[in-house]
Amino acid sequence: PEIIKATHHMQWLLPTPVQDEAIPLILGGGDVMVAAETGSGKTAAFGIPILQTTYETLRGEAGSKRQPTKSASRDQKAGGDALPPITLSETTRDKTFIVSGLKGSSTSSAWVGGRASLGVVKGKYYYEINVISGAVRVGWCTTAADHGCGTDSQGFGYGYTGKKANDGNFDPYGQQFGAGDYVGCYIDFNTRSISFTLNGVDCGAAFSAIPNMGNSPMFPCVTIRNGSVNF
């Protein structure tokens, strides 16, 4: 939010061509080299995503050093990391995606979504959603992703039709799911893989050897059509 306010204050309302191409690639963890004329916006093309990535990374590291709760203390004794409270983000979502703490919902017939307030960059993490109603796709994404949860190269999702999604490709993966089901999302930075569970049953690896994984924070994300979920 602070970066958005700063760019608006400087009246940077639209990206220049070099920024439009470079920023999503950098936020996605890619290595980028740019050649452009003076005054084309190269400094901001690199500076803005560097600030964003640094902010998200330090926020996650700071969270793991906070005073743990009783449940977090038990997790730490078991070898886990303590995390700060996580909610669905009010700022990184589609306008018609309704956020209330850990509940996300939509009354739209179009797909709309958002992501969590905290991302991760290393280790192993798992979260679950409870599908209340509607069509749902859930998974992980970087800050460079749209809110489609698999409709671009920076999002990785598992949808209610039983298909996995990445880069706009929808391939058969697991069982279909719907209202009342619990879908789990697992990410392993050591093996650079993402997998899912359905009602506690492992569906197997959905995505393996993901390029550049770990170079940019990965966030829990969800997209919904006329429905709602609880995280």
C-alpha positions as CSV (number, residue, x, y, z in Angstrom):
1,P,0.0,0.0,0.0
2,E,2.8,2.4,0.8
3,I,4.4,2.0,-2.6
4,I,1.0,2.6,-4.3
5,K,0.5,5.8,-2.3
6,A,4.0,7.0,-3.2
7,T,3.6,6.4,-6.9
8,H,0.3,8.2,-6.8
9,H,1.8,11.1,-4.9
10,M,4.5,11.4,-7.6
11,Q,1.7,11.2,-10.2
12,W,3.0,7.9,-11.7
13,L,-0.4,6.8,-12.7
14,L,0.6,4.5,-15.6
15,P,3.8,2.5,-16.2
16,T,6.1,3.3,-19.0
17,P,6.6,0.5,-21.6
18,V,9.8,-0.7,-20.0
19,Q,8.2,-0.7,-16.6
20,D,5.1,-2.6,-17.9
21,E,7.3,-5.4,-19.3
22,A,10.0,-5.5,-16.6
23,I,8.1,-5.2,-13.3
24,P,6.0,-8.4,-13.6
25,L,9.0,-10.4,-14.6
26,I,11.1,-9.2,-11.6
27,L,8.2,-9.8,-9.2
28,G,7.9,-13.3,-10.6
29,G,11.6,-14.0,-9.6
30,G,13.1,-13.8,-13.1
31,D,16.5,-12.4,-14.1
32,V,15.9,-9.3,-16.1
33,M,18.2,-7.1,-18.3
34,V,16.9,-3.9,-19.9
35,A,18.2,-1.7,-22.6
36,A,16.3,1.6,-23.1
37,E,16.9,5.3,-23.6
38,T,17.5,7.8,-20.8
39,G,14.2,8.9,-19.2
40,S,12.3,5.7,-20.1
41,G,11.8,4.8,-16.5
42,K,14.4,2.1,-16.0
43,T,15.3,3.0,-12.4
44,A,11.7,2.7,-11.3
45,A,11.3,-0.5,-13.4
46,F,13.9,-2.1,-11.1
47,G,13.5,-0.1,-7.9
48,I,9.7,-0.6,-7.4
49,P,9.8,-4.5,-7.6
50,I,13.0,-4.6,-5.5
51,L,11.2,-2.5,-2.7
52,Q,8.1,-4.7,-2.9
53,T,10.1,-8.0,-2.8
54,T,12.3,-6.7,0.1
55,Y,9.2,-5.5,2.0
56,E,7.4,-8.8,1.7
57,T,10.5,-10.8,2.6
58,L,11.4,-8.7,5.7
59,R,7.7,-8.8,6.8
60,G,7.7,-12.5,6.8
61,E,11.0,-12.7,8.6
62,A,9.9,-10.2,11.2
63,G,6.7,-12.2,11.7
64,S,8.6,-15.3,12.6
65,K,10.4,-13.5,15.4
66,R,7.3,-12.2,17.1
67,Q,6.3,-13.5,20.5
68,P,4.5,-16.8,19.7
69,T,1.1,-17.8,21.0
70,K,0.6,-21.0,22.9
71,S,-0.3,-22.9,19.7
72,A,2.6,-21.3,17.8
73,S,4.9,-22.3,20.6
74,R,3.8,-25.9,20.2
75,D,4.4,-25.6,16.4
76,Q,8.0,-24.3,17.1
77,K,8.8,-27.2,19.4
78,A,7.7,-29.5,16.6
79,G,10.1,-27.8,14.2
80,G,7.7,-25.3,12.6
81,D,8.0,-21.5,12.2
82,A,5.7,-19.1,14.0
83,L,3.9,-16.7,11.7
84,P,2.0,-13.4,12.5
85,P,-1.7,-13.3,12.1
86,I,-2.7,-13.8,8.5
87,T,-5.9,-12.5,6.8
88,L,-7.1,-12.1,3.2
89,S,-5.6,-8.8,1.9
90,E,-7.9,-5.8,1.5
91,T,-5.5,-4.2,-1.0
92,T,-4.5,-7.0,-3.3
93,R,-7.9,-8.3,-4.6
94,D,-10.4,-7.7,-7.3
95,K,-12.8,-4.9,-6.5
96,T,-15.8,-7.2,-6.3
97,F,-14.0,-9.8,-4.1
98,I,-15.4,-9.5,-0.6
99,V,-13.0,-9.9,2.3
100,S,-13.9,-10.4,5.9
101,G,-10.9,-11.6,7.9
102,L,-10.3,-15.2,6.7
103,K,-13.5,-15.4,4.7
104,G,-13.6,-14.6,1.0
105,S,-16.7,-14.4,-1.1
106,S,-18.3,-13.1,-4.3
107,T,-21.7,-12.6,-5.7
108,S,-20.5,-12.1,-9.2
109,S,-21.0,-14.5,-12.1
110,A,-17.4,-13.7,-13.2
111,W,-14.3,-15.1,-11.5
112,V,-12.9,-12.7,-8.9
113,G,-10.2,-13.3,-6.3
114,G,-7.5,-12.1,-4.0
115,R,-4.6,-13.3,-1.9
116,A,-3.4,-13.5,1.7
117,S,-1.7,-10.7,3.6
118,L,1.5,-12.7,4.1
119,G,3.8,-14.6,1.7
120,V,6.5,-17.2,2.3
121,V,9.9,-17.6,0.6
122,K,11.5,-20.8,2.1
123,G,10.6,-23.9,4.0
124,K,7.4,-25.9,3.8
125,Y,3.9,-24.5,4.4
126,Y,0.3,-25.8,4.3
127,Y,-3.1,-24.2,4.6
128,E,-6.7,-25.3,4.1
129,I,-9.9,-23.7,2.9
130,N,-13.5,-24.8,3.6
131,V,-15.7,-24.4,0.5
132,I,-19.0,-22.9,1.6
133,S,-20.5,-22.5,-1.8
134,G,-19.9,-21.7,-5.5
135,A,-17.1,-22.4,-8.0
136,V,-13.7,-22.1,-6.4
137,R,-10.0,-22.4,-7.4
138,V,-7.3,-22.1,-4.7
139,G,-3.5,-22.3,-4.6
140,W,-0.4,-20.1,-4.5
141,C,0.8,-17.1,-6.4
142,T,3.5,-14.4,-6.5
143,T,3.0,-10.6,-6.3
144,A,3.3,-10.5,-10.1
145,A,0.2,-12.7,-10.6
146,D,-3.3,-11.6,-11.4
147,H,-6.2,-12.8,-9.2
148,G,-7.0,-15.8,-11.4
149,C,-5.1,-18.3,-9.3
150,G,-3.5,-20.1,-12.3
151,T,-4.5,-18.0,-15.3
152,D,-1.0,-16.6,-15.7
153,S,2.5,-18.0,-15.2
154,Q,2.8,-16.7,-11.6
155,G,-0.3,-18.5,-10.2
156,F,-0.7,-22.2,-9.4
157,G,-4.2,-23.4,-8.6
158,Y,-6.5,-26.4,-8.1
159,G,-10.1,-25.9,-9.2
160,Y,-13.6,-27.3,-8.3
161,T,-13.7,-29.2,-11.7
162,G,-10.7,-31.3,-10.6
163,K,-8.2,-29.6,-12.8
164,K,-4.9,-27.9,-11.9
165,A,-4.2,-24.5,-13.4
166,N,-1.0,-22.6,-14.4
167,D,-0.2,-20.1,-17.1
168,G,-3.8,-20.4,-18.4
169,N,-3.5,-24.2,-18.9
170,F,-6.1,-26.4,-17.2
171,D,-5.1,-30.0,-16.9
172,P,-6.7,-33.1,-15.2
173,Y,-5.4,-33.5,-11.7
174,G,-7.6,-34.6,-8.8
175,Q,-11.2,-35.1,-7.8
176,Q,-13.9,-32.5,-8.2
177,F,-15.0,-30.7,-5.0
178,G,-17.7,-28.4,-3.8
179,A,-19.7,-27.1,-0.8
180,G,-18.5,-28.7,2.5
181,D,-15.2,-29.9,1.2
182,Y,-11.8,-29.0,2.6
183,V,-9.0,-28.3,0.2
184,G,-5.4,-28.2,1.4
185,C,-2.5,-26.4,-0.4
186,Y,1.0,-27.5,0.3
187,I,4.2,-25.8,-0.9
188,D,7.8,-27.1,-0.5
189,F,10.6,-24.7,-1.4
190,N,13.2,-27.4,-1.0
191,T,11.8,-29.5,-3.9
192,R,10.2,-26.5,-5.6
193,S,6.8,-28.2,-5.7
194,I,3.2,-27.6,-5.0
195,S,0.6,-30.2,-4.1
196,F,-3.0,-30.3,-2.8
197,T,-5.2,-32.4,-0.6
198,L,-9.0,-33.0,-0.6
199,N,-10.6,-33.7,2.7
200,G,-7.3,-34.8,4.1
201,V,-6.4,-37.1,1.2
202,D,-3.2,-36.3,-0.6
203,C,-3.8,-35.7,-4.3
204,G,-0.1,-35.9,-5.2
205,A,2.3,-33.4,-6.8
206,A,0.5,-30.9,-9.0
207,F,3.5,-28.8,-10.0
208,S,7.2,-29.8,-9.7
209,A,10.6,-28.2,-10.4
210,I,9.0,-24.7,-10.6
211,P,11.4,-22.2,-12.2
212,N,12.7,-19.4,-10.0
213,M,10.6,-20.6,-7.0
214,G,11.9,-18.9,-3.8
215,N,13.1,-15.8,-5.6
216,S,9.9,-14.0,-4.8
217,P,7.3,-14.6,-1.9
218,M,4.5,-17.0,-2.6
219,F,1.0,-16.1,-1.2
220,P,-2.1,-18.2,-0.6
221,C,-4.6,-17.2,-3.1
222,V,-8.2,-18.0,-4.2
223,T,-10.6,-17.1,-6.9
224,I,-14.4,-17.6,-6.7
225,R,-17.4,-17.4,-8.9
226,N,-20.7,-16.7,-7.0
227,G,-19.7,-18.3,-3.8
228,S,-17.5,-18.2,-0.6
229,V,-14.8,-19.9,1.3
230,N,-13.3,-19.9,4.8
231,F,-9.5,-20.1,5.3
